[in-house]
Amino acid sequence: MENKVALAGGTDSRLGDGRQARSGPGGASRRNRRRSTQIRRNGVVLAWFLATAALAVGVIGGPLAAWGTWLPLHALLLGGVGSAITVWSAHFADTLLHRPALGGAALLDARLYAHSLGAIAVLVGIAAGRTAVALAGVSVVVAAAAVGVVALGVQYRRALAPAMAPLTFHYLAALTALAAGAALGYLVHWADGRGELHLADVLYLAHTTTMLLGFVGITVLGTLTVLWPTMLRTRMEPTAARLASRGLPALVVGTATTGCAGVWRPAAGIGVAVYLVGALTVILPATVTARRVRPTSFATMSAAAAVGWLLACAGFIGTGVTLAADVAAARDVIHDARLALGGGLALQIVAAALSYLTPVMLGGGPAAARAANALMDRGAAWRVTTANLCLLAAVAEPLPWSVRLAGGVAAGLTVAYVPVGIVLSVRRAAYRRTEGGRVSGAESRPTKNPAVGLDGNRRSTQEDA
């Protein structure tokens, strides 16, 4: 089965009702409007990453040192990764279902901004000791996730049942995990405030595993089923979508079982084993694809490394929690794995997706796409290797604190090239659209690649809704 998914921010170049994108001045205006919308939405994600970097500097520099890694890590995961998944899951669902989502672009924007405002309220409320503000923020995050579940469910029921439609259940499961994980996170804060330390530890295990393995992990694995062969510009394995759909129940059951480890610690080992079985249904076809077409771009190498961190951290959690002496020690195991999952899995997969989607999002024809890809892939192998080795040093407990700190800072600086590359690509694209940057008619024609279905005249079902 040939992969013909177009990923202009995760949208299909062909509408589900068979209409084709129109050319001409009106079509160009619509494309520019959609491009601006995509840049604005991804700008929210980048803003969260910049905020995460600023909070990390505040923690390292002293003013926010009392919060340790909690504040920047939650800004990254709840704010940045949560915003990214909100946007991209909607776009990929449009592609898979060939139908616009309920509420269209307006509802997606409302969900994105509501999630971000809720995340800000959570961070401010807990950091400032304002329980009511934190509760309001959690309520908004849960409501935004619930609306996403309803919208996606209605969209699925209205779809024409294309072959890959069942993959959207990964997003339904992930958004449900987000709502549950956010509520559990508030309960951890509530139990800590009441001095119920044992209950807080039990809830903490449920909160972190639901958010990291459930919300982030299930989203990543479901998306890579489609995104991985598309990034490699090759066809999808014929069995990939079917295997991924069959593996989803194992991912859900594994996450839920692992979350119960605070009550019965061996549940972590059992749950992680089940989770890894579900993960293999995605990884094995992806490995076959990678053997045909080697990953050489920053996006593909970074995505592969992110999945490696997911597998390694899941194994670490399953083993460590099962063997922990008590639930407090089990909490320490999860605490040790948070930075590895946050940086190795979450941040790295978002960096990979941004690196791949930026040239597609900006459009401008094959010459522009090649130029943007060249910018995003500068020193790709060196950047991926350096970032992962430095992150490994940052999370290695036996190393001195100064070495770990230096490793974390070096990893962050290496990954920071992604937003720099995005800015350079946007500036280059803007220049090419000015009179001084005119290109020939041959260069400005739409890109057509039958292997991946990328089309310069992309038509976003989300924007047309």
N, C-alpha and C positions, 0 to 999 in steps of 0.2 A: 504494500500500500504506500503510495507516494505521499510524502508530507507536503501539503499545499497550504499550510497555515501561514498567513501573513501577520507579522508582529510589528505593526506600527504602534508601539505602545500596547501590543497585545490585541490588535484588531484585525479583522479579516478584510482583504481587499475586495471581496465579493459579498454583496448583501445576500441574506438568506432568501429574499424574495426574487433574486435573480437580476436585480437592477445593476447596471454597471456605472462606475464613477464617470461623470461627465467631464469633458475637458472644456477649455475656453476660459474667458475671464471669470465667469461665475464659479466654475470648478476650482480655479486657482484661488479665488477668494475664500471658498469653503475650506480648501486645504490649508491656507494660511491661518484661518480661524481655528481649525482643529489642531494645527501645530502649536499655536499660541496656548490653547487649552492644555495640551499635553505638557508643554514647558512649564506652565503655571502649576499644574498638579505635581509634577516631579520637583518643582521648586520647593513645594512644601516638604517633601522628603529630604531634600538637600538642606533646608533650613533646620530640620531636626538634627541632622548630622553635625551641622555647625554648632548647634546648641549643645550637643553631646560633647564635642571637642572643647567648647568653652567651659562646661561643667567639669570635665576631666582636668583641665588646667587649674580650675578653682580648687578641686580636691587635692591635686598634687602641690599646688602653690601655697595652700594653707587656709584660705577663707572658708572653704567647704570641706575641710579635711575630716570633720566629725562625721560626715555622711559616708565616707569611704567610697566604695564602688557603687553603692545603691543608687545614688542620684544620676550619674552619667549612664549607668547600665539601663535604668528604667527609661531614661530619655531616648536611648538608642532603641531598646526593644519595644516598649509600649508606644513611644512617639514615632521614631523613624521607621522601624520595621513594620509597626502597625499601620502607619499611613501608606507605606509602599504596598503592603498586601491588600489594603482597602482598594487602592487604585488598580493594581495589576490583576487582582483576582476578578474584578469586574470586566476588565478588558479581555482577559483570557476566556472568561465565560461567554462573552459575546462571540468570540472566535469559534469556540467549541459548539455552541448552540445555534449559531447562524440566526439569532433573533435578538433584537434590542432588549435591554433589561427593563423591568418595571420602573417607571419614573425617569428613565433615560439619563442624560447627562446631568440634569438638575438634581436628581436624587443622589447620584454619585458624588457630586460636589458637596451636597448637604452632609452626606455620610462622612466624607473626608474631613470637612471642617469641624463637624461635631466630634469626630474621634480625636482630632488634634486639640480642640478646646477641652475635651474631657481629660485627655492625657495631661495637659498643662495644669488643670485643676487638681488632678491626683498628685502630681509632683509638688505643687505649691502647698496643697493642703497637708500632706504628710510631712514635708520639710518644715513647715511653719507650725505644725501641731494643731491645725484647724481641721478637726474631724469632719465637721459639716461640709467643708469645701471638698475634702477628699471623697466623701460619700457622694456628693453631687457629681464629681468628676467620674467616679466609677459608674454611677447610674447612667451618665451620658454615653460612656464607652460601651456599656452593656446594651443600651438602647440602640446605638448605631450598629452594633454587630447583629442584633436581632432584626433590625430593618434589612440589613444585608441578607440575612438568611431568608426572610420572606420574599424579598425581591428576586433572589436567585431561584428560590423554589417556584415562584410564578413563572419566571423566565424559562425554567426547565420544562414546566408543563405546557408552555406555549410553543416549545421548540418542535422542529421537524424530526426529532430523534435521530440526528446524525450519529455516525459510528462512535465518535469520541465524546458524545454528550455525557456518558456516565462519569467521566473524569471531573465534572463539575461537583460531584458529591464530595470530592476532596475539599473544595472551598466551603461547602455547607458544614462539613465536619470541623474545619479549621475555625470558621467564624463562631460556631457553637463553643469550641474550646476557648476562644478569646473571651466570650461572655462569661463562661464558667470560671476561667482563670482570673479575670479581673475581679469578679465577686469574691473568689477565694483570697486574692491578694488583700482586699479590704478587710476580710475576716482575720487575716494574720495580724494586721495592724490593730484591729479591735482587741484580739486576744492578748497581744503584747501590752496594750494599754491597760488591760484589766489584771495583768500579772499572771495570766494563765499560760505559763511558759510551755508546758507540755502540749497543750492544745495548739498553741502557736506553732510549735515544731511540726505537729501532725499536719496542720493546714499549710504550712510552708512547703512541705514535700509535695502536697497535692497541687498547690499553686504553681510552683516552678516547673514541675513535670508537665502539667496541663498546658502551660504557656509555651515552653520550649519544645517538647516533643510533639505536643498536639498542635497548637496554633502555628508555630513556625515550621516545625518538621513536616507536618502533613501538607502544608501549603507548598513547601519547597519540593517535596517528592512528587506531588501531583503535577505541579507546573513543569518540572524537568522532563516529564514524560513527553511533552510537546516541545518545550523550549530547547532541550538538549540537541535533538537532531536538527532543529531549525538553526541553532547557533553554529552547528557544524556544516550547515548548508548541504544536507543530504536527506535521504528518505528515512522515515520512521520505520522501525522494525515492525513487521506485520502483526506480531503478538503483543507489542508494547502496551497499547491502550487496554486491551483485554486483561493482561496480567496486572496492570496497575489497579484496575477496577476491582479485581479479585483480591488484591492485597490490602485494600482500604480497610475492611473490617479488622484485619490483624493490627493495623496501625491504631485504630480507635480503641480496640480492646487492650492492646499493649499499653497505650497511654493511660487508660483508666485504671488498669491493674497496677501499673507503676505508681500512680497517684495515691493508691491505698497503702503504700509501704509504711506510712506513718503509723498505721494501725497494726500491720503485720509485715515486718521488714523483708521476709523472703518474697513478698509480692513484687518487689523491685526486680529481682532476678527473673522471675517468671514473666513479668510484664515486658521487660526489655527483650527477652528472648522472642516473645510473640511479636513485638514491635519490629525487631530486626528481620523476622521472616517476611513481614509486610514490606519493609524497605527493600528487600532483595528482589521483590517482584518489579520494582522500578529500576534498580541498579543493574541487574543482569542484562536486560535488553539494552540499557545505555552503554554497558561495557562492550557488547557486541557491536554497537554503532561506532564506538570509539576505536575499535580495532580496525574498522573499515576506513574511517577518516580520523586521523589523529588530531587531538585538541592542541592547537598551536596559538590561538588568540588569548588575550588576557581573560576575556569572558569565559571561555570554555575551561581554561586551566584553573581559574578561580572557582568556578562552579564545582569542578571535580574535587578541588581541595576542600570546599565547604561540606560536601557530602562525606568526605573522609573524616572531618571533625565531628559531624553528626554521629557517625557510626562509632568512632572512638569514645566520644563522650557518653553515648548511650551505654556502651559496655562498661565504662568507668562507673557510671551511676548504678547500673544493675549489680555489679560486683561489690562496690563500696557500701551501698546501702544494705545489701543483704548481709554483709559481714560486720556491719557496724554494731557496736556494743549496745547502744540504745538509740532512741529517736533523736536525741540531741547530737550524737555523733553522726547519725544519718544526715541531719541538717547540714553539718559541716561538710559532708561529702558533696551534697548538692551545691553548697556555697562555693566550693572549690571548682566545680564544673561550670558555674555561671559565666565567668569571663571567657572561658574557652568556647562555650556555645554562643555567647553573644558576639565575640569577635571572629571566631573561626567559622561558625555557621552563618549567623544572621547578617553581620556586617559584610562578610565576604560574598554571600550570595546576592545581596542587594548591589554591591559594587559590580559584580559580574553582570547582573541584569541591566544596570545603568550603562555599563560600558557597551553592551551589545545593542540596547534599544536606542541609545542616543543618535547614532547615524541614521537609523531607520526613522526615528521620530522627526528628525530635521528635514529629511527628504532632499530634493534638489537634483535627483538623477544619479547615474552611476559614478560620475567623476566626483561629485560632492560626497557620496557615500564612501568611496575609496579614501578620500582625503580625511574624512571624519574617523574612519576605522584606523587609518594610519596614526592619527593623533591618540586615539584611545588605546592602541596596542604598542605604543612606544615602550621598549624594554620589558615586554610582557613577561617573559620567562624569569627575568631577574626580579621584577616586582613581586610576582607571585611567590617565588622561592624565598626572597628576603622577608616578605610580610609574614609568611607562615613560620619560618625559623625564628623570627623575633617574637612572634606570638607564643610559640612553644617555650621560649625562654621566659616569657612573661608569666606563664601559668605553671611553670615548674617550681613546686613548693620547696625542694631542697636548695635551690639557688638563693643567694643573698638578696635582700630586698632591693638593693641598689641595682643589681643586675636585672632583676625582674622588671623594675621600673624603666630601665633603659631599653629593655626589649619591648615593652608595651609602647613607649614613646616612638621607637623606631618603626614598629609595625604600623602605628597610626599615621606617621609621616609618609610611609610608603603608600598606604591606601589613599592618602589625601590627594594623590595625583588624579584620582577618578573625577572629583569635582573640578579640578583644574582642567583636565581634558575636556570636560563637558563645556566649561566656559569658553575654552579655545575653539571648540567645534561650533558653538552657537555664534561666536564672533565671526568665524570664517564663513558660516552659512549666511549671516546677515550681510557680510561684505560682498558675497557672491550675488546677492539680490540687489545690490546697489548698482548705479551706472558704472562705477569704477570697477566692479567685479563681474561685468557681463560675461556670460559664457556662451558658447556656440549653441545653436539649436540642437545639434546632435547630443551635446552634453546635457542639455536641460530636458531631454525627453525622458519619460518614465523608465525606470529600471524594470526589466522583466527577467525573472529567474525562475524557470519552471520547477527547479528542485525545491525551492522554499516559498515560492509564491509572493515574493516581495515586489510591490508595484508602486511606482512613483505616484500613481493616481489612486492612492489608498482611500477607501471609503469607510469611515468609522460608523458602525451601527450605533455605537454609544452616542455619538454626536448628532446623528440623524433622528434619534428617538424623540 
